[in-house]
Amino acid sequence: MSSSRPGSSLEDLDLTGEEAARLAKAFQDEEFKRLFAEYAAELSDPAQRATYEAEVCALERERGVEARFLHPEPGWALRTSLGGARKCYLNICANALVGKPEAEAEVGRRGCTWRLPHCLSPGREELGRGRPPGGEPRRCLVYDVLFHPEALRRARREPRFREVLHQTALEAVEKHFAPQGLDRANARVLRGVKYKGVPQASLLRLAPTRSGPFPELRTWIYPRAHCKCL
């Protein structure tokens, strides 16, 4: 049960009454507020974040694993549902580390088949809008699917290519994280929304290769990776 105090800014956090009371009491302490502000500033400081990511990659390298943080560049968001019941969103994003789209000619047929390398991260819960009377806050699932920037540029220009990209994203999420199925028929682009939720970087771990420390992200899938590249 969340805090019942009218207009409380803690309501959207979905805390128990005891948790909300403890947090409200903590914010009355000036030292706690100062330390919390410093912590929040560090989290939002790009330099601090870059230092943290470099340290993580260095530690992984000591273990014989190459790692990279993939930062999603927001493109647009698809709205659909999981299993016909739970609302979910796919953020279609760009990252230059992902392989470029490739066209393959089909023998004896006009046109071509597109190969769209992509990376995706496991779904995460985000708070949705509003809450039922007397109920819990509405929650939705959010997935990030990353393509090369060229894929997003072409999708913006060509409706047929955009449909292929959307179906690729939906199929990938279904295959790896949503076996109960997504509602592909009713998947829709959210107007005016570039990204649903708060952008989060994904950590990708890869084994080094003889040709170089970090291969192009194309068809790699590792069980220990925090995101999958296909």
N, C-alpha and C positions, 0 to 999 in steps of 0.2 A: 504494500500500500504506500502510495506516495504521500508527501506532505499535504496536509489538508488546509494549511494556512492560505486564505484567499490571496491570489496575486503573487504567490511565492515564486521566485525565480528558480527554485529547486524542483518544481513540479515536473519539468520536462526531463529531469535526470532519472525518473522512475526509481526513487529511493524508498526504503522503508521509513516508517515514522521515526524510528530510533536513529537511522543513518542521517536523515535530514536534520534532526535535532542536533546531532553531534557536529555535523558540518556547519550548521548555522552558528553554533557556539564557537567553533574554531575560527570562523571569520570575524568574530568579535575581538580576537587577540591580534594586536598590532604586529607582533613578531611573526605570527603565522601568515598574516596577509603580506608582509614584506617578503618572506621566503617564497610564498606561492607566486608572487608577482615576478620574482627573479627566475623561478623555474619556468613560468609561462614565457618570459622573455627569451630564455635560452632555447625553448622549443621552437619559437617563431623566428629565431635569428638564423638566416641562411648560412652564415659563417660557422656557427655552432653545429648546425645540422650537417654541413659538409665535413667538418672535423670528425663528427661521430661516424659518418658513413665511411670515411677513409680509415678510421680505426677498425671498424668491423671488417672491411675488406682486407686489411693487413692481417688481422687475426685469422681470417679464413685462408689467406695465402700461406700462412705458417703451417696450416693443416694440410696443405697440398691441394687446396680448392680455390679456383678463381671465382670471385663474386662481384656482382654489379648491382647497384640500386637502379631500378627502372622507374623514372618519374613520369607519370602520365601527363601528356599535354591534352587538355580537354578538347573534345570535338563536339559531340552531341550525345544525348541519352535516349535509349529505347525503353519504353515502358511495356511490361508484359506481366504474366503471372506464372507462378510455380505450381504445377499440379492443378491448375484451374482454380486455385483458391488464394494463395498468398501472393501479394503484390511484390514484384521485383523489377529491378532496373539494370540495364547494361550500359555502362559508360563506354562509348566508342572513343578511344583515345589514340594519340600518336606518340611514337618514340623512335628516334633515328637509329637505335641499336637493333631494332627488329628488321628482318630481311625485307627487301623491296618486293613488290608484287611482280610476278612473272607471267607472261602470256605464252601458252603453248598451242601451236597450231594442231588441229585435228586432221589426221589423214583422211582424205576423201570427203571432207565436210567443210562447209564455209564457217568462218568465224574461228574462235580460239577458246581454250580453257584457261581460266586464271588460277594461278597458285598464289594464295595469300598467306604468307607467314604471319604468325601472330603470337602474342603472349597473353596469358590471362592469370588473374589471381583468384584465390578462393573467395567465395561470397562473404560479405560482412553485413552485420545488422546496422541499420540506421533508423532513427526515429522518423516516423511519417507525420503527416499533418493531423492535428486534432487528436481527440481521444473520445471513445464512447462514454456516455454518462455513467459514472460510477465504475468504469472499466480501466484496463491498462492502456498505456499509450500505444498507438498503432505503430507497428514495426514493419519494415520492409527489408528485403535482401538486395544488396548492391554488388555487382560484379564489374571489374574493369577488364576490358579487352583492348589490347594495344596492337596497332598496326604501324607500318612505316608511314611517315607523313605523306609520301606520294600516294599511298592508297586512299587516304582521306581526301587529298586534293582531287583525285580522279572521281571519287564517290560524290563529291559536291557537284561535279560537272556532269556526270553521266548517271541518270536514274537506274539503268540496268546494272551498272557496276555497283552502285550503292546497294541494290537489292542483294547482289551476290555477297557483298561484304557483310550485310546484316545477317543473312542466312548462315554465313561462315561463323560469325560471332555466336549466334544462337545455338548452332550445332555444337560448337566447342564447349560452351558452358553446360549444355545438356550432357555431353559425353563424359566430362570430367567431374562436374559438381552437382548436376541436377538430373539424376536418372529418372525421376518421376515425370520429367518432361516440362518444357516451357510452352506457353500458348503462342506459337509462332504466327498463327493466322491473325491474331489480334495485336501483334507487336506494333507499336506506334512510336514515332519520334516525338519527344516532348518539345513543343515550341518554346523557343527562347531559353532553353536550358542546355548549357554546355556540359555540365557535370552534376551528377546527383550525389550529394554528400560532401565530405571533405576529402580532397585529393590525398592519396596515400601512396608512397613509393613501395615497390615490391622488391624483395631481395631475391636475386637469381643466383644459384650456385651451379658452377660447371666445373668439370674436370679439365685441367690444362691439356692442350694438344701439342703435338710435336711442331706443328707449323706456327704456333704462336700461343701466347698466354690466354687469349680470350677469343674464341671463334665467333664469326657472325651468328647472330641469333636467328636460326632458321627452323631446324627440325629437332631441337633438343627437348627431351623430357627427362627429368630426374626426379625420383621419388622424394628426395630431400629438399627439393627446391620449394621456395615459398610461392613462386609463380611458375607457370608452365609455358614453354615456348613450343610452338608447333609450326 
